[in-house]
Amino acid sequence: MNLNQLLHDHQRAKLNAQRAPSREDCETYSDIIGHSAMLIADWRRAKGLSNIGWPQDERLKDGCRP
């Protein structure tokens, strides 16, 4: 997967989490956010690039609606 696809998946999951109809859906998107960030970090590390300023594990802790 290329970096553009990884970034797209990460941003889309963030938007979907904000509009999730249920807490369960929000938590699922939150997991996707974290997974996408991990894949981006892995991709950058494999290319010998720094992760400074790039997505980290940003799973929503309490950001999902009750």
C-alpha positions in Angstrom: 0.0 0.0 0.0 1.4 3.4 -0.8 1.6 6.4 1.5 -1.3 8.2 -0.1 -3.7 5.3 0.5 -2.5 5.0 4.1 -3.1 8.7 4.7 -6.5 8.6 3.0 -7.6 5.6 5.2 -6.4 7.4 8.3 -8.2 10.7 7.5 -11.4 8.9 6.4 -11.5 6.9 9.7 -11.1 10.2 11.7 -14.1 11.7 9.8 -16.2 8.5 10.1 -15.5 8.4 13.9 -16.8 11.9 14.3 -20.1 11.0 12.5 -20.4 7.4 13.8 -24.1 6.6 14.6 -23.1 4.5 17.7 -20.4 4.3 20.3 -19.5 0.9 19.0 -19.0 2.2 15.5 -16.9 5.1 16.9 -14.7 2.7 18.8 -14.2 0.6 15.6 -13.2 3.7 13.7 -10.9 4.7 16.6 -9.1 1.3 16.2 -8.8 1.9 12.5 -7.2 5.4 13.2 -4.6 3.7 15.4 -3.9 0.9 13.0 -3.6 3.3 10.1 -1.2 5.5 12.1 0.9 2.4 12.9 1.1 1.4 9.2 2.1 5.0 8.3 4.9 4.9 10.9 6.0 1.5 9.7 6.1 2.6 6.1 8.1 5.7 7.0 10.5 3.7 9.2 11.1 1.2 6.3 12.0 4.1 4.1 14.4 5.5 6.7 12.3 8.6 7.3 11.4 10.4 10.5 8.0 10.1 12.1 8.1 13.7 13.5 4.9 15.5 12.6 3.2 12.4 11.2 0.2 10.5 12.7 0.9 8.5 15.8 -1.5 6.2 17.6 -4.4 8.6 17.9 -7.1 6.3 19.0 -10.0 8.2 20.6 -9.9 7.5 24.4 -13.1 9.2 25.5 -13.9 11.0 22.3 -16.8 8.6 21.4 -20.3 9.5 22.4 -21.8 7.6 25.3 
